[in-house]
C-alpha cells in the first residue's frame, strides 16, 4: 500500500479524495469473545484524506468531519459523500437513509435511523439496559 500511495501522492495532494476502509473491524482476535472485541469487530475502519487546498478553501468541512468521526456512519453515507464530492460544490438530493459526511450527522443517530441491522448495532438492546429505578 505504501508504494501505491507514493505513486499517486501528487494526485492526492492536488485533486483526489482517498477513502481507506474495511468491511469489518478486527477479526479472530482472542478478545472477540468479549463485548469489547465484538464492538471492535463491528466497527470497520474508515479514513478519508482530502487535499489540504480543498480543506483550506472549505474550512467548515474539516470541522464537520472531526465532529462526524465519533458518529454512526454507514455505507449509505459513504455513497452520499462520493456523490457529493463528484458534484461539488452542489449537494445531491438527500436520501432517507444517507447523509454526506461533509454535512453534520445527527449526534445521537440510532441504528434504526441509520438503517444498521440489529445484529450489527453496537447499542445494547432495550431489554439489556439498566433502568434508573433498577439501580441501587
N, C-alpha and C positions, 0 to 999 in steps of 0.2 A: 504494500500500500504506500509505503514511504516513497518508493521510486515513482509510482504513478502520480502521487501528489506533487512531487518535484517537477515532473513533466508538464503538468497542467497549471503550475503555480502562476505563470504570467496571466493566464485567463482568469484564474480565481481572484487575482488582485485587481483585475480590470472590470469584468462584466459577468461574472458567474456566481451563482449561489451553489453551495455544496451542502448536501444533506447526507449525513452519515447516520445510519440507523440499523437496528437489528430487529428480528422478528420476535425475540423474547429476551429476557434477562439471563442471568447466569443459569447454567444447565448442568446437572449432575454433580453439584457441589454437596458436600456432606450435610450442610445445614438446610438443604431444600426440604427436609422433613419437618422443619420448624416454621413457624409463622413468618419470621424474618426472611427465611430462604424462599418461601412461597411468594412473598411480596416482591422480593428481588427478581424472581423468575418471571413474574407477571408484569414487570416494568422494563420494557425494552429500552435500549439506549437510543437517544436521538440528539444529534448535534447539527446545528445549522451555522454555516460560515458564510457571511456576506462580505463583499468588498468594503474596505474601510471608507472609500469615497462615497459609496451608496449610503452607508450608515451616517457619515458626516453630513450628507445632503438631506437626510431624513432622521433627525435626532430622536424623534419620538419612537421610531422603530426599535432602537436599542433598549429604551426604557420598557416598551411593551414586551419585547422578547424576554427581558430579565424578569418581568412580573409573571409572564406565562410559563416560565421554566418550572415552576412549582405547581402548576395546574394540570388538570386531566386533559391530555392531548390524545387524539385518535388518528387513525389513518385517513379518516374523512377530512380532518383538519389539515393534514399534510397535503392532500389533494387540493383543498381550497387554497392553501398557501402557494402551491405551484401555479395554480390558475391565476392567483393574484399577482405573482411575480411576472408571469407571462404577459399579463395585460397592463402592467404597471404604467402609469400611476392609477389607472382605472381599477375599481373594485368590482369583480364579477358579482352578479346577483347572489345574495346569500342563499344557503340551503338550510333546510330544517335541521340537518344532522352535522353541519360543519361550520367552522369559523376559521378564517385565515389566521395563522399565528402572528401576522403583522397587525392584527386587531386584538384588543384585550379580550381574553377569555373570562367567563364568569369565575369568580374566586372560589365559590363552593359548588362547582359543577358536579352534579351527581352522575353516577354511572348510567342511570336511566336517561338523563338528559343528553349525555354524550353517546348514548347507544352502545355502551360497553356491555357485553353479555354478562349475566350474573356470575358465571364460573370464572371470569377474568377480573371481576371487580375486587379492588383491594379494601373496600369498605366492609366492615363486619355486617352480617345480616341483622336486621332489627331484633330477631329473637336472641342474638348473642350480646346485644348492647346492654349495659347496666343502666337501669333507670334511676333517677335521682332518689326516689323513695325506697329503692333496694339497698342503697349504700348505708353502711353502719353509722 
